[in-house]
């Protein structure tokens, strides 16, 4: 199915793709963040209402934000939690330059026949806030152990499950 174009807004063609109500900034490719939040040997997951999939927190990087800001915003919007992004930041900040925290992984995934997302995948820990379901976007939000990933319904995609288990393996308990 080909995405239908919506009128140009602020010089950008905003399209609405099948199975999604999220407007895309570019018709061919967008940049996104995924935030795998770990606490007490469990990972935070949402059951996405429109996609009917278990996923980590995440979403599109807006035009006025960098990937870190997008990850922090999406985590707060989707869970009510402030998170600490984990990783290495190079010591290269200087006048006119700000070093960004490197994502743990990058991927590219097809959304439709004509649209892809470049995903920046972050590990994180909760800092504060109260876990809250974003009912307009999600059916459920929950902490899952590695074993519980195999019991989720609908079943979680293998790639997402791999990232969940990798985050659980790499982020020590506090």
Short mmCIF file of the C-alpha atoms (twelve columns), coordinates in Angstrom:
data_MODEL
# 
_entry.id   MODEL 
# 
loop_
_atom_site.group_PDB 
_atom_site.id 
_atom_site.type_symbol 
_atom_site.label_atom_id 
_atom_site.label_alt_id 
_atom_site.label_comp_id 
_atom_site.label_asym_id 
_atom_site.label_seq_id 
_atom_site.Cartn_x 
_atom_site.Cartn_y 
_atom_site.Cartn_z 
_atom_site.pdbx_PDB_model_num 
ATOM 1   C CA . UNK A 1   0.000  0.000   0.000  1 
ATOM 2   C CA . UNK A 2   1.383  3.424   -0.908 1 
ATOM 3   C CA . UNK A 3   1.281  6.178   1.694  1 
ATOM 4   C CA . UNK A 4   -1.066 9.034   0.902  1 
ATOM 5   C CA . UNK A 5   0.406  12.539  0.994  1 
ATOM 6   C CA . UNK A 6   -1.105 15.177  3.253  1 
ATOM 7   C CA . UNK A 7   -0.604 18.849  2.387  1 
ATOM 8   C CA . UNK A 8   2.814  20.359  2.974  1 
ATOM 9   C CA . UNK A 9   3.214  21.942  6.399  1 
ATOM 10  C CA . UNK A 10  6.069  24.380  7.080  1 
ATOM 11  C CA . UNK A 11  7.846  23.159  3.964  1 
ATOM 12  C CA . UNK A 12  7.670  19.472  4.916  1 
ATOM 13  C CA . UNK A 13  5.387  16.864  3.405  1 
ATOM 14  C CA . UNK A 14  3.662  15.112  6.269  1 
ATOM 15  C CA . UNK A 15  2.415  11.644  5.375  1 
ATOM 16  C CA . UNK A 16  0.229  9.192   7.190  1 
ATOM 17  C CA . UNK A 17  1.359  5.609   6.739  1 
ATOM 18  C CA . UNK A 18  -0.823 2.511   7.099  1 
ATOM 19  C CA . UNK A 19  -1.110 1.202   10.690 1 
ATOM 20  C CA . UNK A 20  0.105  4.511   12.037 1 
ATOM 21  C CA . UNK A 21  -1.381 7.827   12.991 1 
ATOM 22  C CA . UNK A 22  2.045  9.361   13.607 1 
ATOM 23  C CA . UNK A 23  2.880  11.959  10.959 1 
ATOM 24  C CA . UNK A 24  6.257  11.455  9.338  1 
ATOM 25  C CA . UNK A 25  8.622  14.339  8.688  1 
ATOM 26  C CA . UNK A 26  9.943  12.930  5.428  1 
ATOM 27  C CA . UNK A 27  8.149  10.596  3.050  1 
ATOM 28  C CA . UNK A 28  11.132 8.224   2.625  1 
ATOM 29  C CA . UNK A 29  12.966 8.121   5.957  1 
ATOM 30  C CA . UNK A 30  12.698 9.342   9.555  1 
ATOM 31  C CA . UNK A 31  14.998 9.170   12.569 1 
ATOM 32  C CA . UNK A 32  13.642 7.534   15.707 1 
ATOM 33  C CA . UNK A 33  14.727 6.592   19.226 1 
ATOM 34  C CA . UNK A 34  14.042 3.427   21.215 1 
ATOM 35  C CA . UNK A 35  14.682 3.476   24.961 1 
ATOM 36  C CA . UNK A 36  15.204 0.162   26.745 1 
ATOM 37  C CA . UNK A 37  14.734 1.042   30.434 1 
ATOM 38  C CA . UNK A 38  16.027 -1.524  32.958 1 
ATOM 39  C CA . UNK A 39  15.399 -1.716  36.697 1 
ATOM 40  C CA . UNK A 40  15.724 -4.673  39.092 1 
ATOM 41  C CA . UNK A 41  16.509 -7.122  36.256 1 
ATOM 42  C CA . UNK A 42  13.315 -6.157  34.412 1 
ATOM 43  C CA . UNK A 43  12.753 -4.151  31.246 1 
ATOM 44  C CA . UNK A 44  9.967  -1.617  30.708 1 
ATOM 45  C CA . UNK A 45  7.684  -2.371  27.762 1 
ATOM 46  C CA . UNK A 46  4.546  -0.891  26.282 1 
ATOM 47  C CA . UNK A 47  1.817  -2.636  24.292 1 
ATOM 48  C CA . UNK A 48  1.367  -0.154  21.443 1 
ATOM 49  C CA . UNK A 49  -2.318 0.506   20.764 1 
ATOM 50  C CA . UNK A 50  -2.124 1.197   17.000 1 
ATOM 51  C CA . UNK A 51  0.593  -1.317  16.121 1 
ATOM 52  C CA . UNK A 52  -0.649 -4.059  18.510 1 
ATOM 53  C CA . UNK A 53  2.981  -4.859  19.390 1 
ATOM 54  C CA . UNK A 54  5.088  -5.000  22.540 1 
ATOM 55  C CA . UNK A 55  7.839  -2.395  22.188 1 
ATOM 56  C CA . UNK A 56  10.254 -0.341  24.236 1 
ATOM 57  C CA . UNK A 57  9.524  3.321   24.857 1 
ATOM 58  C CA . UNK A 58  10.334 5.487   21.854 1 
ATOM 59  C CA . UNK A 59  9.266  7.516   18.872 1 
ATOM 60  C CA . UNK A 60  10.248 10.068  16.269 1 
ATOM 61  C CA . UNK A 61  12.985 12.662  16.692 1 
ATOM 62  C CA . UNK A 62  11.340 16.038  16.113 1 
ATOM 63  C CA . UNK A 63  12.964 18.703  13.942 1 
ATOM 64  C CA . UNK A 64  13.799 20.905  16.938 1 
ATOM 65  C CA . UNK A 65  15.517 18.263  19.088 1 
ATOM 66  C CA . UNK A 66  18.592 16.079  19.155 1 
ATOM 67  C CA . UNK A 67  18.409 12.290  19.742 1 
ATOM 68  C CA . UNK A 68  19.071 12.591  23.498 1 
ATOM 69  C CA . UNK A 69  16.300 15.156  23.950 1 
ATOM 70  C CA . UNK A 70  13.940 12.950  21.922 1 
ATOM 71  C CA . UNK A 71  14.754 9.888   24.046 1 
ATOM 72  C CA . UNK A 72  14.196 11.770  27.304 1 
ATOM 73  C CA . UNK A 73  10.947 13.318  25.996 1 
ATOM 74  C CA . UNK A 74  9.559  10.043  24.671 1 
ATOM 75  C CA . UNK A 75  10.385 8.205   27.906 1 
ATOM 76  C CA . UNK A 76  8.567  10.842  29.965 1 
ATOM 77  C CA . UNK A 77  5.556  11.071  27.606 1 
ATOM 78  C CA . UNK A 78  5.095  7.315   27.321 1 
ATOM 79  C CA . UNK A 79  5.828  6.235   30.902 1 
ATOM 80  C CA . UNK A 80  5.774  9.228   33.245 1 
ATOM 81  C CA . UNK A 81  9.398  8.449   34.148 1 
ATOM 82  C CA . UNK A 82  12.477 10.606  33.934 1 
ATOM 83  C CA . UNK A 83  15.301 8.356   32.785 1 
ATOM 84  C CA . UNK A 84  19.073 8.405   32.722 1 
ATOM 85  C CA . UNK A 85  20.451 7.456   29.322 1 
ATOM 86  C CA . UNK A 86  23.457 5.147   29.594 1 
ATOM 87  C CA . UNK A 87  26.520 5.116   27.392 1 
ATOM 88  C CA . UNK A 88  29.655 6.979   26.542 1 
ATOM 89  C CA . UNK A 89  29.888 10.668  25.736 1 
ATOM 90  C CA . UNK A 90  33.166 11.704  24.108 1 
ATOM 91  C CA . UNK A 91  35.051 14.555  25.818 1 
ATOM 92  C CA . UNK A 92  34.916 16.717  22.690 1 
ATOM 93  C CA . UNK A 93  32.490 19.457  23.707 1 
ATOM 94  C CA . UNK A 94  33.781 22.925  22.877 1 
ATOM 95  C CA . UNK A 95  32.556 26.235  21.486 1 
ATOM 96  C CA . UNK A 96  29.909 25.484  18.883 1 
ATOM 97  C CA . UNK A 97  30.026 21.726  19.571 1 
ATOM 98  C CA . UNK A 98  28.213 19.489  22.031 1 
ATOM 99  C CA . UNK A 99  29.133 15.837  22.193 1 
ATOM 100 C CA . UNK A 100 26.118 13.529  22.220 1 
ATOM 101 C CA . UNK A 101 25.743 10.295  24.114 1 
ATOM 102 C CA . UNK A 102 26.280 7.467   21.653 1 
ATOM 103 C CA . UNK A 103 23.328 5.108   21.213 1 
ATOM 104 C CA . UNK A 104 24.094 1.494   22.110 1 
ATOM 105 C CA . UNK A 105 22.911 0.323   18.682 1 
ATOM 106 C CA . UNK A 106 21.604 1.719   15.392 1 
ATOM 107 C CA . UNK A 107 19.229 0.015   13.008 1 
ATOM 108 C CA . UNK A 108 17.127 0.714   9.963  1 
ATOM 109 C CA . UNK A 109 13.688 -0.843  9.703  1 
ATOM 110 C CA . UNK A 110 11.058 -0.747  7.004  1 
ATOM 111 C CA . UNK A 111 7.706  0.768   7.930  1 
ATOM 112 C CA . UNK A 112 6.059  0.467   4.493  1 
ATOM 113 C CA . UNK A 113 7.107  -0.154  0.900  1 
ATOM 114 C CA . UNK A 114 8.185  3.483   0.646  1 
ATOM 115 C CA . UNK A 115 9.227  4.466   4.177  1 
ATOM 116 C CA . UNK A 116 11.977 3.495   6.628  1 
ATOM 117 C CA . UNK A 117 13.109 4.500   10.108 1 
ATOM 118 C CA . UNK A 118 16.714 4.848   11.225 1 
ATOM 119 C CA . UNK A 119 16.527 3.846   14.868 1 
ATOM 120 C CA . UNK A 120 18.874 5.027   17.607 1 
ATOM 121 C CA . UNK A 121 18.682 2.466   20.386 1 
ATOM 122 C CA . UNK A 122 19.480 3.610   23.930 1 
ATOM 123 C CA . UNK A 123 19.843 1.832   27.254 1 
ATOM 124 C CA . UNK A 124 18.453 3.700   30.274 1 
ATOM 125 C CA . UNK A 125 17.613 3.498   33.982 1 
ATOM 126 C CA . UNK A 126 14.672 5.235   35.665 1 
ATOM 127 C CA . UNK A 127 15.662 8.278   37.754 1 
ATOM 128 C CA . UNK A 128 12.341 9.428   39.160 1 
ATOM 129 C CA . UNK A 129 8.685  9.847   38.379 1 
ATOM 130 C CA . UNK A 130 5.671  7.618   38.686 1 
ATOM 131 C CA . UNK A 131 5.002  4.878   36.139 1 
ATOM 132 C CA . UNK A 132 1.937  5.982   34.180 1 
ATOM 133 C CA . UNK A 133 0.074  4.364   31.293 1 
ATOM 134 C CA . UNK A 134 -0.373 6.643   28.268 1 
ATOM 135 C CA . UNK A 135 -3.821 5.201   27.541 1 
ATOM 136 C CA . UNK A 136 -4.255 7.082   24.263 1 
ATOM 137 C CA . UNK A 137 -1.141 5.366   22.844 1 
ATOM 138 C CA . UNK A 138 -0.856 2.064   24.716 1 
ATOM 139 C CA . UNK A 139 -2.967 -0.823  25.957 1 
ATOM 140 C CA . UNK A 140 -0.496 -1.668  28.738 1 
ATOM 141 C CA . UNK A 141 2.838  -0.773  30.291 1 
ATOM 142 C CA . UNK A 142 4.800  -3.237  32.416 1 
ATOM 143 C CA . UNK A 143 8.156  -4.382  33.721 1 
ATOM 144 C CA . UNK A 144 9.160  -7.794  32.319 1 
ATOM 145 C CA . UNK A 145 11.897 -10.250 33.200 1 
ATOM 146 C CA . UNK A 146 13.813 -12.055 30.464 1 
ATOM 147 C CA . UNK A 147 11.638 -15.142 30.998 1 
ATOM 148 C CA . UNK A 148 8.402  -13.138 30.791 1 
ATOM 149 C CA . UNK A 149 9.324  -11.853 27.313 1 
ATOM 150 C CA . UNK A 150 8.409  -15.266 25.888 1 
ATOM 151 C CA . UNK A 151 4.938  -15.148 27.484 1 
ATOM 152 C CA . UNK A 152 3.778  -11.790 26.094 1 
ATOM 153 C CA . UNK A 153 0.672  -11.691 23.923 1 
ATOM 154 C CA . UNK A 154 0.802  -10.820 21.143 1 
ATOM 155 C CA . UNK A 155 4.268  -12.390 20.870 1 
ATOM 156 C CA . UNK A 156 7.156  -9.941  20.774 1 
ATOM 157 C CA . UNK A 157 9.223  -9.661  17.581 1 
ATOM 158 C CA . UNK A 158 12.523 -11.561 17.791 1 
ATOM 159 C CA . UNK A 159 14.619 -8.448  17.114 1 
ATOM 160 C CA . UNK A 160 12.941 -6.508  19.942 1 
ATOM 161 C CA . UNK A 161 13.345 -9.505  22.252 1 
ATOM 162 C CA . UNK A 162 17.072 -9.657  21.422 1 
ATOM 163 C CA . UNK A 163 17.515 -5.976  22.340 1 
ATOM 164 C CA . UNK A 164 15.565 -6.512  25.582 1 
ATOM 165 C CA . UNK A 165 17.769 -9.417  26.609 1 
ATOM 166 C CA . UNK A 166 20.946 -7.578  25.597 1 
ATOM 167 C CA . UNK A 167 19.940 -4.580  27.756 1 
ATOM 168 C CA . UNK A 168 19.115 -6.878  30.686 1 
ATOM 169 C CA . UNK A 169 22.492 -8.576  30.299 1 
ATOM 170 C CA . UNK A 170 24.486 -5.325  30.080 1 
ATOM 171 C CA . UNK A 171 22.775 -3.151  32.705 1 
ATOM 172 C CA . UNK A 172 23.652 -4.282  36.245 1 
ATOM 173 C CA . UNK A 173 21.095 -4.237  39.065 1 
ATOM 174 C CA . UNK A 174 21.200 -1.275  41.393 1 
# 
